[in-house]
Amino acid sequence: MPAFAAARFLACAPLGIGPAPVACTVRAGGESLRCLRYEARRPVANVLVLHGLSLQGIHDVRMDRVCRALAASGCRVWAPELPDAAALRVTLADRDRVSALLDRFSELAPGVFAPSFSAALALRCAAGRRDVPALCLVGGGADVLRTVRHALEAPGGDPYGRMLLFRNFAPRALGWGTELVEAFDAWLADASLRRAPRFLQARSRLGDVDRDTFDVVLRGEPSIARLGGAVLADASGVLHGLDALPHASRVHAKVVLLHGPDDRVIPASESIELARRLPAARLCLTPLLDHGDTRISLRGLASLPGLHGALTQWRSEEHTSELQSPDHLVCRLLLEK
């Protein structure tokens, strides 16, 4: 394991202390992608950081804090933007972009850090490759179709995940009109960007039937099961194309899986199953990780106790769900070659 200032990462991540990014473009798969580069003073490793489904894209504060802290601790970091994920669109195109990015950076043999939706993309695209030494996947899913079914239909599920998935797949499956789609877009934008709610205005333009549909999805009422079934049937082709689980046995990289046990978007059982299927995986379940909170999640990554003891626990051969330090897990997997 190269020299790595784990204590520095611990101190820097909560406040986003570290080198400021430099904007650049990355050519991959015949496409130019916007990218932020974070340069370490004395780089000892390369890390590719993929953002999740977020309107902020590469400027998402959660990812910026991780990137700065990694750079402050000795990593050269690239954070390319996935255009569809930055528009809250679930597509196969971003899967292909991740594959192209791994090709583009193959000579550098980067570790990959990916949360949520991008975790499945990273795992699937790393299958069969020997130029990706390590993956750190945060709150990711194993069976994408099952994960989406949970988000759409589970009682008490997270409304943001449910609204996002309905917005992606329901317009075609259920024949939604423009005004209903705009109401979903407005709600998602307000929830993502934490700004004054403009969706109320968009909702006020809805007719009675569309307003009822909007409210049923937002509140997750029992009648949502009927709508969810139609959406899943229409979306199954795309979702199967994103599935990571069938490819898990071909992943040569070391993989660390971080997950909050109370995650209401993607249940922790997804990471537990992945840990059983992957050839070289370590699982850490910690209540300090929350799928939906942009402030608590990364603060949790950098504030867990027992730093040195956790590293020893992580190096054992047994899978474990004890409270461990994700800092050590991230640092070791991203940097050990």
Secondary structure by P-SEA (a helix, b strand, c coil): ccccaaaaaaacccccccbbbbbbccccccbbbbbbbbbcccccbbbbbbbcccccccccaaaaaaaaaaaaaccbbbbbbccccccccccaaaaaaaaaaaaaacccbbbbbbcaaaaaaaaaaacccccccbbbbccccccaaaaaaaaaccccccaaaaaaaaaacccccccccaaaaaaaaaaaaaaaaccccaaaaaaaaccaaaaaaaaaaaaccccaaaaaaaaaaaaaaaaaaacccccccccccbbbbbbbcccccccaaaaaaaaaccccbbbbbbcccccccccaaaaaaccccaaaaaaaaaaccccccccccaaaaaaaaaccc
